[in-house]
């Protein structure tokens, strides 16, 4: 059924492991090297299991690209394989609520727009709404923003999309035609549901918070986490809270918009409306003053003459460790406004308006509770960490306050691993030095383990070049970017373009790209730099050029597939160790030391190793590919930990001679 299919024993091995895990109701950690074909290796046994048992499975991925591959290519192929033997496989891609249009919000906003257009000329958003109206009336659209044939700005979409806090559920007048609920109802008939890690994490959090009364997904008895090396970060993000000027501004705008339209504009007297407006302006002022004091710029400036200043200089985040840093008047005022808003529910209103008022009152109360937690620094240094962060630049620059759990393993052990009979965690990068100790510690999972090697012949298809240059041993030296620039210029000539240059910091990316762009393009090789255009557009232009140089950051270290001659060399500018100054990292390091653990070997080294494996994985994507990976950071040769990292990388030919790059790229005899 697959033209040109190549027999891969590794793929069969993985499929049998997944089959056994499902049959025996156990968890499985399986690292599958590039080229194994892991998607089909888990989809075939999982689909067979669903159809023969009548049970449901969830497949969770990190990237949109993999989701699209699964739903548009791999799962239809598996369904076709099984159709005549086991029956029809029903499946669906399910996205978060924010991807879907809320018909109740749409109806109200569109009616307000039509009324306004009787008095004023249509602006750009009004034209978009008119076009959207035609799409909705046509009846063929499923409510998913991603499937619209035109662009809607994030600001406009935020006014139209479905939100849990503003969902009336069974009481909504549009419940039968609701796009989001229609998708959820369809899931009940599905054997296989594809989601992303963020939605899965949100579902688990909601299920836990409501003691199982509420869930985004229907029940399932097996879950496959592809790209599972991201789970630690995604689950922590799902439990992270943020509050700042923009959050309060949106709450204020929603309130003022609500009381300025009928029926509240008629039911609330002008004096009360004026008082609410004044109170909101006062709270925003208090919040801005508090955030200004907690800005990392100001807090780091206080360290200017201390020994630790050099460690923190120029950082956008600052760990908060002093309780009482938030003006108590802010949460108290938010609680007062919550009570004022809640009182409006007693007015002569429709059920819909009364619901919106109660939802608005809850938002004020929840923001007050978040600020109380921040003010008390509950669990700081033990279970939680808090920080202030600068986001945006220029006029859009603002400070946000955040809190996050230090460890998510205990949460997963209690709420996921004991609740689901089978969990399959797979990725091309789960082990370090052949061991799963790191991922097991972070996620607190007990599972069967397997490392399945890639079918590619790395020794003959690729070389790993690590130049012996003293300048490469000092990546924190200000002159390191000059060294990288000089080496990249030479490498690009040897590779005839066709190169990814991957960085660990935006500052280095900008410094090197500004030095080299003109010089490389004068040689006839197009240069694409992350930030010039959207990621997918950059990738498309790179592939089409055939001899280009692409300079990128984190999102190009993984999830990027460029088979063939367009990509023949990958340059990794620096070993990707996590930034130690990050507040979460700082707090976790303190916790680990208290537990008798070395933060470097416990966390930083495994993280860098996994990331380096991902970067290496961009090069060889098929049995016909050839090329070179160049690591410019020579600490991998000079430091004791280097041997551990090298042991984890694919077994390419190791060289110190840049000239071997050209030989590695040359067609095989």
Buried (B, 14 or more C-beta within 10 A) or exposed (E): EEEEEEEBEBBBBBBEBBBEBBEEEBBBBBBBBBBBBBBBBBBBBBBBBBBEBEBBBBBBBBBBBBBBBBBEEBBEBBBEBBEEEBEEBBBBBBBBBBBBBBBBBBEBBBEBBEEEBEEEEEEEBBEBBBBBBEBBEEEEBEBBBEEBEEEBEEEBBEBBBBEBEBBBEEEBBBBEEBBBBBBBEBBEEBBBBBBBBBBBBBBBBBBBEEEEEEBBBBEBBBBBBBBBBBBBEBBBBBBBBBBBBBBBBEBBEBBEEBBEEEEBEEBBEEEBBEEBBEBBEEBBEBBBEBBEBBBBBEBBEEBEEEEEEEEBEEBBBBBBBEEEBBBEEBBBBBBBBBEBBBEBBEBEBEEBBBBBBBBBBBBBBBBBBBBBBBBEBBBBBEEBBBBBBBBEEEEEEBBBBBBBBBBBBEBBBEBBBEBBBBBBBBBBBBBBBEBBEBBBBBBBBEBBBBBBBBBBEBEEBBBBBBBEBEBBBBBEEEEBBBBBBBBBBEBBBBBBBBBBBBBBBEEBBBBBBEBBBEBBEEBEBBBBBBBBEEBEEBBEBBBEBBBBBBBBBBEBBBBBBBEEBBBBBBBBBBBBBBEEBBBBBBBBBBBBEEEEBEBBEBBBBBBBBBBBBBBBBBBBBEEEBBBBBBBBBBBBBEBEBBEBBBEBBBBBBBBEEBEBBBBBBEEEE
